[in-house]
Structure formats: C-alpha cells, structure tokens
Amino acid sequence: MSPDTFPPEYHPLLLTEAQRQASIDAALSAWRPRDDVWLYAYGSLIWNAGFPLQERRQAVVRGYHRSLCLWSRINRGTLSAPGLVFGLNRGGSCRGFALRIAAADVRPVFAALWEREMMMGSYLPRWLRCETAQGPVDALAFVIDRRGTGYAGGLQETELLAAIRQGHGRYGACVDYVLDTARALRTHGIRDRALERLAHRLAAPPGEGGGNPV
C-alpha cells in the first residue's frame, strides 16, 4: 500500500467495560425484557454468530450497503499492518440475515457482541427496518461511524486487496474473513457482485489478476 493510503499509526482507544455497558443500555432503551430481539448480520455474524439462534431469515436493508470500510488493528490486523472488516455504509441496499435472539439470551449475547464488535466504538448501533419474506422486522445493526478514526472509505480495489492480504490479527487472516463471508453469501444464494469480484481476485494465485468472475 502507498504511504498516502496507509492509515496513520495510532494507539486505539478501547472502550471501557462501563462505556460498553452504557452503549448496550442505550441500544436496548426501548426493549421489553420479555421480547425476543432481532440482529442484522451482513458479515462474519452470518457464518460465525457465536450464540444460539431462535430463527434466521434472509433480510434486505435499504439505505445501506455492505462495505470493507473499517480498518482492523486487532481482530484482523495489527497497528503496523491493519486489515479491513465490513461495515454497513450509507447508500444502496444490503442483503443479509435477520437473526432472532431469545429474550432470555439478549443481555449475555449483547455483552459478547459488544466485546467482539464494539471494542473501539467504531460502529453506531442502529435499529433498522429489515424486509423479509415473512414480513418486516426491526433489527439492531452495526453501522459504520464515518467520523471515526477507523473509517476506511474510498479505497480503490488495489488498495483494498493490499490491505486484506496483509492483515492478520487475533481472529486470524483478513483474507479468510473476506473469503468466508463471500462463500457464506453464495451458499445462501445471495449475490454481492462487488464482494464476488474481490473474492475472485483474492483467490487467484499471486501475481495473477484473476480476471472477472463468471
């Protein structure tokens, strides 16, 4: 990656446990403890939710699209060699999954989710309307904070590929993360042409462009 593209080195400010709890409380401010909760999955939560599900539905969100727009300096990269992870970025639409969490599991599941997804507060937890075949549901989704220091919007494809190939963090290689997400979407018949093209190039032997996916 070029020096102009590479994110400035910095020491990430991790949210404290109290700050994470305050964020959870804010997200659940209108929740009634007897109600199940829906969570919108568009990245690794599709293939690695890590918690029991009551129901899973394919779901479309309007006004946002799936994007590799967040520098990952812990989970899929390091301070000196950050990778990229998905966020919901504004514009377009996104097809993913609405995951239903049992009421009794909401608090422990959200605590684990915030430790996994909100360590640095790079996302804005938002309740979004999801269109499903069985009818609309409101689900909590992690929307990218475009004003945050981790935002990586506007990267060219070559820059995306370089960042993905270099990233390796606590949860493994960034390449695996991207390819596993693309594979999970294909398995469920979901087309994301931008991600498919990226995955095709990542899977090509080093030095080969990979051409365009069929």
Phi, psi and omega in degrees: 000147180285154179302329181288334182270324185300134182294145179298139179291136178204165178262112185298142178265104180284139175293141175285166177301321179295321179292320177296318180296321178296323178293319176298314180300321179294318180295328183259018186299330180258006183279138174260126188305343179274353185264140168292162181233142176261140177237135180267126181248128180227353180228237185293340177295340177293315186252355179211065182296314177083012178209158182291140180247140173273331184195151177225129178229139168297140186213145178247134174249132178262146177094357178219155176226157178286131185210139172278083192231017180229122174295135179246111183253003179231296188290319183231024178186189179227175178300320183274340180218073183289147171260197180228146175229166185282149169219163170272116180252155187291148178101143175078213179212165182219131175256123179212226182222142169263123182251126181264126181253131180298145182307318182293339183263352190302308184298309179295324179294317180294324177299316179291321179297317182293327177290328181277316189256339190239031181300323181246009179063034183281346179250158172251109178295124183224144174270119184241146175283126180248131177269123177233165180297334181268001181121166183286148173223153174262124184233148175282133181227151177263105181265138182295139173272102184292345178266355182285158181290344180270357184293133183233047181284154173083011179286142174283164184301319180297325179288321175300312182299318180297317180293318180295318182291331183274337189284133174205119185225205186303323182263006177114196186283140177296324178302314180298319179302313181291314181294322178295322178292315178299319180295318180296319178296315178299318181302325182263011176074023180261125179264126171228094191297322180296317179290322178299318179297316180297315181296322179299318180289323178294326183279348180288151177302149179307135179092350179252139180287334179087348180066199179259141177294147180288000000 
